[in-house]
Structures are given as structure tokens and as C-alpha cells.
Amino acid sequence: MSVQRTLVLCKPDAVQRGLVGRIISRFEDKGFKVAGLKMMQVDEALASTHYHEHVEKPFFSELLSFITSAPIVAMVIEGENAVEVVRVLMGVTNPQMAMPGTIRGDFGLNLTKNIVHGSDSAASAEREIALFFSPDELHDYQLSIEDWC
């Protein structure tokens, strides 16, 4: 295992429903640390770049419309095997199939309003973090609990 960073987006539905703090707590409770955090409005250009792999899919316009509809909270989560573990904590993409106890299983409504986005690989995490954060917005620091987690 290695220390990794991954991107997590609390989508507009998470912000509008007041779930951001509870979502951050899930990651902190697991022993991860927040290396970057900001609220922002995603514009169409950023959304199109971020979701480029879906551009030919029939749901692409709905996805763009949703992610640009209201502010999001973007964060970089850091810790051991962060990419994989964060995806497990989030649950499968379809909230109706996500296990209770996962973020999507507990809070998600449907494929569009599924609360969070998380990078699906280390390569995606590197690309996505660079889209949403400049290097000076990311922080390296030690948590006093790191020896225990």
C-alpha cells in the first residue's frame, strides 16, 4: 500500500441537501486527511474536460447540466490506498444498488443525483486533481493520529 491522493467532488445535490460535513466526516473517520478543500461553481468548460470520457454517451448533456447547476465542494483526500478505499466508502455509482453504510447508499437518489464523484484510478486522480486544484491549494501536513491510522 502507498499513500495516495484522490479527488472527491461533493456534487450540487450534496451541497443543496447540507450533506458536505457528513461526507467529509466519513473520510476523516476512516483516517484520511483533507489535503485540499474548496467550494466552487463548475463552468461548462471545466465540466466538459472533467467528464470527457462521457462526451458520446446519451446522458452527457444531463450530466453537464447537473454539475453546473449549483456550487460543488471539491476536495483532495489523502491516505493509504486512498483511490480504492474512497471508492468503497462512496459505494457503487447507482445509489439504488449501493450498500447501506456507503455515502451513495445512504444519501444518493439516482444515477445523476448520486451525491459524490471520486477518481477511479491513480492516473485519473492525478489528472482530476490538476483540473480542480493548483499546487498551492494543496497542503502537506502531519496528523497527530497518523501513527494510529
C-alpha positions in Angstrom: 0.0 0.0 0.0 1.1 3.5 -0.6 -0.1 7.0 0.4 -2.2 8.4 -2.4 -4.3 11.5 -3.1 -7.7 11.3 -4.8 -10.2 13.8 -5.9 -13.7 13.8 -4.4 -16.5 16.2 -5.5 -19.5 16.8 -3.4 -21.9 17.4 -6.2 -24.7 20.0 -6.2 -27.2 17.7 -4.6 -24.8 17.1 -1.6 -24.3 20.9 -1.2 -28.1 21.7 -1.6 -29.1 19.0 0.9 -26.5 20.1 3.5 -24.5 16.8 3.5 -21.0 18.1 2.9 -19.9 18.0 6.5 -21.2 14.4 6.9 -19.4 13.3 3.8 -16.1 14.8 4.9 -16.6 13.1 8.3 -16.8 9.7 6.6 -13.3 10.2 5.1 -11.9 11.6 8.3 -13.5 8.9 10.4 -11.6 6.4 8.2 -8.3 8.0 9.0 -7.9 10.0 5.8 -6.8 13.6 5.8 -8.1 16.5 3.7 -5.2 17.9 1.6 -7.3 20.5 -0.3 -10.8 21.8 0.1 -12.9 24.5 -1.7 -16.4 25.4 -2.7 -16.7 26.4 -6.4 -19.1 26.8 -9.3 -18.2 24.4 -12.1 -18.5 26.0 -15.5 -19.3 24.1 -18.7 -15.7 24.1 -19.9 -14.4 22.5 -16.7 -17.3 20.1 -16.7 -16.7 19.0 -20.3 -13.0 18.5 -19.6 -13.6 16.6 -16.4 -16.3 14.3 -17.9 -14.6 14.0 -21.4 -14.9 10.1 -21.4 -18.7 10.5 -21.4 -19.0 13.0 -24.2 -20.5 10.5 -26.7 -22.9 9.0 -24.1 -26.6 9.9 -24.1 -26.6 11.2 -20.6 -23.7 13.7 -21.2 -25.9 16.8 -21.5 -27.8 15.9 -18.4 -24.5 15.3 -16.5 -23.2 18.7 -17.6 -26.4 20.5 -16.7 -26.5 18.9 -13.3 -22.8 19.5 -12.3 -23.0 23.2 -13.4 -26.4 23.8 -11.8 -25.2 24.9 -8.3 -21.9 25.0 -6.3 -19.9 21.9 -5.5 -17.3 21.2 -2.9 -14.1 19.8 -4.3 -11.6 18.1 -2.0 -8.4 16.1 -2.2 -8.4 13.2 0.2 -5.0 11.7 1.2 -4.1 8.4 2.8 -3.1 4.8 2.3 -4.6 3.3 -0.8 -6.9 6.4 -1.0 -8.2 5.9 -4.5 -9.6 2.4 -3.9 -10.8 2.9 -0.3 -12.6 6.2 -1.1 -14.5 4.4 -3.9 -15.5 1.7 -1.4 -16.7 4.3 1.1 -18.7 6.1 -1.7 -20.4 2.9 -2.9 -21.3 1.9 -6.4 -22.3 4.6 -8.9 -26.0 3.7 -8.9 -27.3 4.6 -5.4 -30.2 2.2 -5.8 -27.6 -0.6 -5.8 -25.2 0.9 -3.3 -24.9 -0.8 0.0 -26.3 0.9 3.2 -23.4 2.5 5.1 -21.8 3.9 1.9 -22.2 7.5 1.0 -24.3 6.8 -2.1 -26.2 4.0 -0.4 -27.2 6.3 2.5 -27.8 9.6 0.6 -27.9 9.1 -3.2 -31.2 9.2 -5.1 -30.4 8.1 -8.7 -27.6 7.9 -11.3 -27.4 11.7 -11.7 -28.1 12.7 -8.2 -25.6 10.3 -6.6 -24.0 12.8 -4.2 -20.3 12.4 -4.9 -17.7 11.8 -7.6 -14.4 10.1 -6.8 -11.4 9.4 -9.1 -11.5 5.8 -10.4 -7.7 5.2 -10.7 -4.4 6.8 -9.6 -4.0 8.2 -13.1 -7.4 9.7 -13.1 -6.8 11.2 -9.6 -3.7 12.9 -10.8 -5.4 14.3 -13.9 -8.6 15.4 -12.0 -6.8 17.0 -9.0 -4.9 19.2 -11.5 -8.2 20.3 -13.1 -9.7 21.4 -9.8 -6.7 22.5 -7.7 -3.5 24.4 -8.3 -0.4 23.1 -6.5 -0.5 26.0 -3.9 -4.0 24.9 -2.9 -2.8 21.5 -1.7 -1.3 21.0 1.7 1.3 18.6 3.1 1.0 18.2 6.9 1.1 15.5 9.6 -1.8 14.5 11.6 -1.0 13.5 15.2 -3.2 10.4 14.7 -1.2 9.1 11.6 0.8 6.6 13.8 -2.5 5.1 14.8 -4.4 5.0 11.5 
